[in-house]
Amino acid sequence: MPSRPKVAFVCQSCGNQFPKWIGRCPSCQGWNTLVEERVVAPPKGRGAARAPREPVRLDAVPSDAEQRIPTGIGEFDRVLGGGIVRGSLVLLGGDPGIGKSSLLMQASASLAERGPVLYVSGEESAAQVKLRARRFGIAGGNILLLPETDLGTVIEAIRRTRPIFTVVDSIQTMSSEVIGSAAGGVAQLRECTARLLELAKGDDVPIFLVGHVTKEGAVAGPRVLEHIVDAVLYLEGERFHAFRILRATKNRFGSTDEVGVFEMGESGLREVTNPSEVFLEERTRNVPGSVIVPTVEGTRPLLVEVQALVTPTSFGLPRRTVNGADPQRVAVLLAVLGRRAGISLGAHDVYVNLVGGLRVREPAADLALAVSLASALRDRPADPRTVFVGELGLGGELRRVQRVPARLREAQRLGFARAVVPQASLGDLDGAALEVVGAATLREALTRSGIAD
């Protein structure tokens, strides 16, 4: 009598296994996240057909191993660290309809000029992919399309065609016959990604995976994919706004601080090579609560407009709505404004927005956020030709921030004439052409800005 297959209940949020079903996962405290899956031992002898590799000295590694393949999309290459690394496995996530498939289709069209590109579509038919390519003006003569969800067939096609670039759209649709569970489960994700990683390293072919995300913004499933792949990219933005921000949360071959800015159009994603001008082109001057902050994303300085709206509250508990900044940080700034600058907003609703859909988390935006809130409350507009940069401490002091000269050069290039910076940052300047005002405290910065008396 054949033995009964072994099963386990796997949490789809954290990946832990349990011998029986329970309503709440003891590890991540998630409700109804346990799914029954077959536990299948990995096949013995995987990779036995390949000759064992011998260790090599680091200085003996050939120099061409570190050469990158440019995608032809400058903003994409910036985030990747200069191009695609041969043999890398990269995960691209993002909200539905944000433009993940569009970005990879455009990259495939550019790379197809160098050699064959394999596009594996597990969600769309060949006709649907063709319609998108036609809308983008892509002929696709050197793009090989494979509508398939079976992992074995995909691996065989990659080894047979030897492409210079492979896209798997998406990894949640792939399934391996080794695992008995349905596609998209924890076991399937782990097995399919691991085998594709083995293929990428063994055959020296770069593979890009498209991953679904949850409502919290993380790639669907426990974070097994992020640990396996070489790089994790996220395409962010509001579906009803044209701008898209590409950023890396993990990159073994480059920095995770760089961002790429795109604009979604009828013919696909268009690079925004000068995002500061784009973010400020619709700015209305002399409006209370509007302040410009020079931020830095990686090596690129960006000028972003911070908007604040303050109104008397109609309820007992004031509302705090923040878009683009850290809500907890804004709450701290409100407390510092009330205690250190005498500007209390405890009886007012506060709305903060960063124009363009950009999300700024660096402390250098503290001063601009505080000035915009004070400007909105006092109904006094800040000088439209002044930028504000500085980190704010709990004592109301302004602290030094990094790369102030680069921020001010970008502000000067866009026509700004004055900057308010921390007093400690004045020694970091190398002869800025615009007028620089140093302030030691928040109260002093508000006074010199004409917002506070």
C-alpha positions as CSV (number, residue, x, y, z in Angstrom):
1,M,0.0,0.0,0.0
2,P,1.6,3.3,-1.0
3,S,2.4,5.7,1.8
4,R,0.3,8.7,2.3
5,P,2.0,11.9,1.1
6,K,3.3,14.1,3.9
7,V,1.5,17.4,4.2
8,A,2.1,20.5,6.3
9,F,0.3,23.7,6.9
10,V,2.4,26.6,5.7
11,C,1.8,30.3,6.7
12,Q,1.5,32.4,3.5
13,S,2.8,35.5,5.4
14,C,5.9,34.3,7.3
15,G,6.6,30.8,5.7
16,N,6.6,28.8,9.0
17,Q,5.2,25.2,8.8
18,F,2.9,23.5,11.3
19,P,1.7,19.9,11.5
20,K,-2.0,20.9,11.8
21,W,-4.2,23.8,10.9
22,I,-4.8,26.6,13.3
23,G,-6.7,29.8,12.8
24,R,-3.9,32.2,13.9
25,C,-0.3,31.8,13.0
26,P,1.8,31.8,16.3
27,S,4.8,33.3,14.5
28,C,3.3,36.4,12.7
29,Q,-0.1,36.5,14.4
30,G,-1.9,36.5,11.0
31,W,-5.4,35.1,10.8
32,N,-6.4,32.4,8.3
33,T,-2.9,32.4,6.6
34,L,-2.2,28.7,6.9
35,V,-2.6,26.7,3.7
36,E,-2.2,22.9,3.3
37,E,0.7,22.0,1.1
38,R,2.5,18.7,0.2
39,V,6.0,18.4,1.6
40,V,8.2,17.0,-1.1
41,A,11.9,16.4,-0.6
42,P,14.0,18.1,-3.3
43,P,15.2,15.6,-6.0
44,K,18.5,14.0,-5.3
45,G,21.4,14.7,-7.5
46,R,20.2,18.1,-8.7
47,G,23.0,19.6,-10.7
48,A,24.8,16.3,-10.9
49,A,25.1,16.6,-14.7
50,R,27.3,19.6,-14.3
51,A,31.0,19.3,-13.6
52,P,31.9,20.4,-10.0
53,R,33.4,23.8,-9.9
54,E,36.8,24.4,-8.3
55,P,37.5,27.5,-6.1
56,V,39.4,30.2,-7.9
57,R,41.5,33.1,-6.5
58,L,39.8,36.4,-6.4
59,D,42.5,38.1,-8.5
60,A,42.2,35.3,-11.1
61,V,38.5,36.1,-11.9
62,P,38.4,37.4,-15.5
63,S,37.7,41.1,-15.8
64,D,34.8,40.6,-18.2
65,A,32.8,38.9,-15.3
66,E,32.1,42.4,-13.9
67,Q,31.0,44.0,-17.2
68,R,27.5,45.2,-17.3
69,I,24.9,45.2,-20.1
70,P,23.3,48.6,-20.5
71,T,19.5,48.5,-21.0
72,G,19.4,51.6,-23.1
73,I,17.1,53.2,-20.4
74,G,19.3,55.6,-18.4
75,E,17.0,55.8,-15.4
76,F,16.8,52.0,-15.3
77,D,20.6,51.6,-15.5
78,R,21.0,54.2,-12.7
79,V,19.0,52.2,-10.2
80,L,20.7,48.9,-11.3
81,G,24.1,50.5,-10.6
82,G,25.2,51.0,-14.3
83,G,23.4,48.2,-16.1
84,I,22.5,44.5,-15.9
85,V,25.1,42.1,-14.4
86,R,25.5,38.9,-16.2
87,G,24.1,35.9,-14.3
88,S,22.0,38.0,-11.9
89,L,18.5,37.4,-10.7
90,V,16.5,40.5,-10.2
91,L,13.0,40.9,-8.7
92,L,10.7,43.8,-9.8
93,G,7.7,44.5,-7.7
94,G,4.9,47.1,-7.7
95,D,1.2,47.7,-7.5
96,P,-1.0,46.3,-10.2
97,G,-1.1,48.4,-13.3
98,I,1.9,50.6,-12.2
99,G,4.0,49.7,-15.3
100,K,6.2,46.7,-14.4
101,S,5.5,44.8,-17.6
102,S,5.8,48.0,-19.6
103,L,9.2,48.8,-18.2
104,L,10.5,45.3,-18.9
105,M,9.0,45.2,-22.4
106,Q,10.8,48.5,-23.2
107,A,14.1,47.2,-21.8
108,S,13.6,43.9,-23.8
109,A,13.2,45.9,-27.0
110,S,16.4,47.8,-26.3
111,L,18.4,44.7,-25.4
112,A,17.1,42.8,-28.4
113,E,19.4,44.9,-30.6
114,R,22.3,43.0,-28.9
115,G,20.9,39.5,-29.1
116,P,17.9,37.3,-28.5
117,V,15.6,38.1,-25.6
118,L,13.2,35.7,-24.0
119,Y,9.9,37.1,-22.6
120,V,8.0,34.5,-20.5
121,S,4.4,35.5,-20.0
122,G,2.5,33.5,-17.4
123,E,-0.4,35.9,-17.1
124,E,-1.1,37.2,-20.6
125,S,-1.5,35.4,-23.9
126,A,0.8,36.0,-26.8
127,A,-1.8,38.2,-28.4
128,Q,-2.1,40.5,-25.4
129,V,1.7,40.9,-25.2
130,K,1.7,41.7,-28.9
131,L,-0.9,44.4,-28.4
132,R,1.2,46.1,-25.7
133,A,4.3,45.9,-27.9
134,R,2.4,47.4,-30.8
135,R,1.1,50.3,-28.6
136,F,4.7,51.0,-27.6
137,G,5.9,50.9,-31.2
138,I,8.0,47.8,-30.6
139,A,8.5,45.5,-33.6
140,G,10.1,42.7,-31.5
141,G,11.9,40.9,-34.2
142,N,14.5,39.5,-31.8
143,I,12.2,39.1,-28.8
144,L,11.1,35.5,-28.3
145,L,7.7,35.2,-26.6
146,L,6.8,32.1,-24.5
147,P,3.3,32.0,-22.9
148,E,4.0,29.3,-20.3
149,T,3.6,28.6,-16.6
150,D,5.5,25.3,-16.3
151,L,8.9,25.9,-14.8
152,G,10.5,22.9,-16.5
153,T,9.4,24.2,-19.9
154,V,10.8,27.7,-19.2
155,I,14.2,26.4,-18.1
156,E,14.4,24.2,-21.2
157,A,13.6,27.1,-23.4
158,I,16.2,29.3,-21.7
159,R,18.9,26.7,-22.2
160,R,17.9,26.0,-25.8
161,T,17.6,29.7,-27.0
162,R,20.6,31.0,-24.9
163,P,19.1,34.6,-24.6
164,I,21.1,37.5,-23.3
165,F,18.1,38.6,-21.2
166,T,15.1,36.8,-19.8
167,V,11.9,38.1,-18.3
168,V,9.5,36.0,-16.2
169,D,6.1,37.7,-15.8
170,S,5.3,36.8,-13.2
171,I,7.0,34.4,-10.7
172,Q,3.7,33.8,-8.9
173,T,2.3,32.0,-11.9
174,M,5.2,29.6,-12.3
175,S,4.8,26.1,-10.9
176,S,7.2,23.1,-10.7
177,E,6.1,19.5,-10.9
178,V,8.4,18.7,-8.1
179,I,6.0,20.6,-5.7
180,G,2.5,19.4,-5.4
181,S,1.0,22.7,-4.2
182,A,-0.7,25.3,-6.4
183,A,1.2,28.1,-8.1
184,G,1.9,31.1,-5.9
185,G,2.3,29.1,-2.7
186,V,5.3,29.4,-0.4
187,A,6.8,26.1,-1.5
188,Q,6.3,26.9,-5.2
189,L,7.8,30.4,-4.9
190,R,10.9,29.1,-3.0
191,E,11.4,26.2,-5.5
192,C,10.9,28.1,-8.7
193,T,13.1,31.1,-7.6
194,A,15.8,28.8,-6.4
195,R,15.9,26.9,-9.7
196,L,15.9,30.1,-11.7
197,L,18.8,31.4,-9.5
198,E,20.7,28.2,-10.2
199,L,20.1,28.6,-13.9
200,A,21.1,32.3,-14.0
201,K,24.4,31.6,-12.2
202,G,25.2,28.4,-14.1
203,D,24.4,29.6,-17.6
204,D,25.4,33.3,-17.0
205,V,22.1,34.7,-18.2
206,P,20.4,37.6,-16.4
207,I,16.8,36.9,-15.4
208,F,14.2,39.4,-14.3
209,L,11.2,38.3,-12.2
210,V,8.0,40.3,-11.9
211,G,6.4,39.9,-8.4
212,H,3.0,40.7,-7.1
213,V,2.7,42.9,-4.0
214,T,0.2,42.8,-1.1
215,K,-1.9,45.7,0.0
216,E,0.9,46.6,2.5
217,G,3.3,47.0,-0.5
218,A,5.5,44.0,0.1
219,V,6.1,41.3,-2.5
220,A,3.4,38.6,-2.1
221,G,4.3,35.7,0.1
222,P,6.8,35.6,3.0
223,R,10.1,37.3,2.2
224,V,11.7,34.3,0.6
225,L,12.1,36.0,-2.7
226,E,13.9,39.0,-1.4
227,H,16.5,36.7,0.3
228,I,17.1,34.6,-2.8
229,V,17.5,37.1,-5.5
230,D,20.4,39.5,-6.2
231,A,18.4,42.7,-6.4
232,V,14.9,43.9,-5.4
233,L,13.4,46.8,-7.3
234,Y,10.1,48.5,-6.6
235,L,8.2,50.7,-9.1
236,E,6.1,53.2,-7.1
237,G,3.6,55.9,-7.8
238,E,0.0,56.7,-7.8
239,R,-2.1,55.1,-10.6
240,F,-3.8,58.4,-11.2
241,H,-0.6,60.3,-11.5
242,A,1.8,60.1,-14.5
243,F,5.1,59.9,-12.5
244,R,6.6,56.6,-11.5
245,I,9.6,56.2,-9.1
246,L,11.9,53.2,-9.5
247,R,14.0,52.4,-6.4
248,A,16.1,49.5,-5.1
249,T,15.6,48.0,-1.6
250,K,18.4,45.5,-2.2
251,N,21.2,45.5,-4.7
252,R,24.3,43.2,-4.5
253,F,25.8,45.1,-7.4
254,G,25.2,48.7,-6.6
255,S,23.7,51.3,-4.3
256,T,20.2,51.2,-2.9
257,D,20.0,55.0,-2.6
258,E,19.5,55.7,-6.3
259,V,16.1,56.4,-7.8
260,G,14.8,56.5,-11.4
261,V,12.0,58.8,-12.4
262,F,9.6,58.0,-15.3
263,E,6.4,59.4,-16.7
264,M,3.7,57.0,-17.9
265,G,2.3,57.8,-21.3
266,E,0.5,56.2,-24.2
267,S,3.7,54.8,-25.7
268,G,5.1,53.5,-22.4
269,L,7.3,54.9,-19.7
270,R,9.3,57.9,-20.6
271,E,12.5,58.9,-18.8
272,V,12.5,62.1,-16.7
273,T,16.1,63.2,-16.9
274,N,15.4,66.5,-15.0
275,P,12.9,65.6,-12.3
276,S,13.4,68.8,-10.3
277,E,11.9,71.0,-13.1
278,V,9.1,68.5,-13.6
279,F,8.1,68.5,-9.9
280,L,8.1,72.3,-9.8
281,E,6.6,73.2,-13.2
282,E,3.0,73.6,-11.8
283,R,4.0,75.3,-8.6
284,T,1.9,78.3,-7.6
285,R,3.9,81.1,-5.9
286,N,3.0,83.1,-2.8
287,V,0.7,80.4,-1.4
288,P,0.9,79.9,2.4
289,G,2.2,76.4,3.2
290,S,4.2,75.9,0.0
291,V,7.9,75.4,0.6
292,I,10.7,74.0,-1.6
293,V,13.2,71.5,-0.1
294,P,16.3,70.2,-1.9
295,T,16.5,66.5,-1.2
296,V,19.1,64.0,-2.3
297,E,18.2,60.5,-3.7
298,G,21.5,58.6,-4.1
299,T,23.8,60.9,-6.1
300,R,21.0,63.0,-7.5
301,P,19.7,66.2,-5.9
302,L,16.0,66.8,-6.3
303,L,13.9,69.9,-5.6
304,V,10.5,69.0,-4.2
305,E,7.6,71.1,-3.2
306,V,6.2,70.6,0.2
307,Q,2.6,71.7,0.7
308,A,0.8,72.0,4.1
309,L,-2.8,73.0,4.9
310,V,-3.9,73.8,8.4
311,T,-7.6,74.3,9.3
312,P,-9.4,74.5,12.7
313,T,-10.7,71.1,13.6
314,S,-14.4,70.4,13.8
315,F,-14.0,67.4,16.0
316,G,-12.4,66.7,19.4
317,L,-9.5,64.8,17.8
318,P,-7.6,66.7,15.1
319,R,-6.8,64.9,11.9
320,R,-3.3,64.3,10.6
321,T,-3.1,63.3,6.9
322,V,0.4,62.9,5.4
323,N,1.2,62.0,1.8
324,G,4.8,61.4,0.8
325,A,6.5,62.0,4.2
326,D,6.7,59.9,7.4
327,P,3.6,60.5,9.5
328,Q,5.4,59.8,12.7
329,R,8.1,62.3,11.8
330,V,5.4,64.9,11.0
331,A,3.9,64.3,14.5
332,V,7.3,64.9,16.1
333,L,7.7,68.2,14.1
334,L,4.2,69.3,15.3
335,A,5.3,68.8,18.9
336,V,8.6,70.7,18.4
337,L,6.7,73.6,16.7
338,G,4.4,73.9,19.7
339,R,7.0,73.5,22.4
340,R,10.1,75.2,20.9
341,A,8.7,77.8,18.5
342,G,5.4,78.7,20.2
343,I,3.3,77.6,17.2
344,S,0.7,75.2,18.5
345,L,-1.4,73.1,16.1
346,G,-3.2,71.0,18.7
347,A,-6.6,72.4,17.7
348,H,-6.1,72.2,14.0
349,D,-6.4,69.6,11.3
350,V,-3.1,69.2,9.4
351,Y,-2.6,68.0,5.9
352,V,0.8,67.5,4.4
353,N,1.6,66.6,0.8
354,L,4.7,66.2,-1.3
355,V,4.0,67.1,-4.9
356,G,4.6,64.6,-7.7
357,G,4.1,61.4,-5.7
358,L,7.7,61.4,-4.4
359,R,8.3,59.9,-1.0
360,V,11.0,61.6,1.1
361,R,12.3,60.0,4.3
362,E,15.6,61.8,4.9
363,P,15.8,64.1,8.0
364,A,17.0,67.0,5.8
365,A,13.4,67.7,4.9
366,D,12.5,68.5,8.6
367,L,13.0,72.3,8.3
368,A,11.0,72.6,5.1
369,L,8.1,70.6,6.7
370,A,8.2,72.7,9.8
371,V,8.3,76.0,7.8
372,S,5.4,74.9,5.6
373,L,3.3,74.0,8.7
374,A,4.0,77.4,10.3
375,S,3.4,79.2,7.1
376,A,0.0,77.5,6.6
377,L,-1.0,78.3,10.2
378,R,0.0,81.9,10.1
379,D,-1.3,82.3,6.6
380,R,2.0,83.9,5.6
381,P,3.6,82.6,2.4
382,A,7.3,81.8,2.5
383,D,9.7,83.5,0.0
384,P,9.1,81.7,-3.3
385,R,12.8,82.0,-4.2
386,T,14.1,80.5,-1.0
387,V,14.8,76.8,-0.3
388,F,14.9,75.3,3.2
389,V,17.1,72.3,4.3
390,G,18.0,71.0,7.7
391,E,17.4,68.3,10.3
392,L,15.4,69.3,13.3
393,G,16.2,68.1,16.8
394,L,13.8,67.7,19.7
395,G,15.3,70.7,21.4
396,G,14.4,72.9,18.4
397,E,18.0,73.0,17.2
398,L,18.9,72.6,13.5
399,R,21.5,70.0,12.8
400,R,24.0,69.6,9.9
401,V,22.9,67.5,6.9
402,Q,25.0,65.9,4.2
403,R,25.8,67.2,0.7
404,V,24.6,70.8,1.2
405,P,26.7,72.2,-1.7
406,A,25.1,69.8,-4.2
407,R,21.7,70.7,-3.0
408,L,22.3,74.4,-3.3
409,R,23.9,74.1,-6.8
410,E,20.7,72.4,-8.0
411,A,18.6,75.2,-6.4
412,Q,20.7,77.8,-8.1
413,R,20.4,76.1,-11.4
414,L,16.6,76.3,-11.2
415,G,16.6,80.0,-10.4
416,F,16.4,80.1,-6.6
417,A,18.3,83.0,-5.0
418,R,18.3,82.2,-1.2
419,A,18.7,79.2,1.1
420,V,18.1,78.7,4.8
421,V,20.5,76.0,6.2
422,P,21.7,74.9,9.6
423,Q,24.4,77.2,11.1
424,A,26.7,74.2,11.4
425,S,26.5,73.6,7.6
426,L,27.9,77.0,6.7
427,G,31.4,75.6,7.1
428,D,30.7,72.9,4.4
429,L,30.0,75.4,1.7
430,D,32.5,76.1,-1.0
431,G,31.5,79.5,-2.2
432,A,27.8,79.1,-3.1
433,A,26.6,81.7,-5.6
434,L,23.1,82.2,-4.0
435,E,22.6,83.9,-0.7
436,V,22.9,81.4,2.2
437,V,21.3,82.2,5.6
438,G,22.4,80.1,8.6
439,A,20.1,79.4,11.5
440,A,20.9,77.6,14.8
441,T,17.3,77.0,15.9
442,L,13.9,76.5,14.4
443,R,12.6,79.7,15.9
444,E,15.5,81.7,14.3
445,A,14.8,80.1,10.9
446,L,11.1,81.0,11.1
447,T,12.0,84.6,12.1
448,R,14.5,85.0,9.2
449,S,11.9,83.6,6.8
450,G,9.4,86.3,7.8
451,I,6.9,83.7,9.1
452,A,7.3,84.2,12.8
453,D,7.7,87.6,14.5
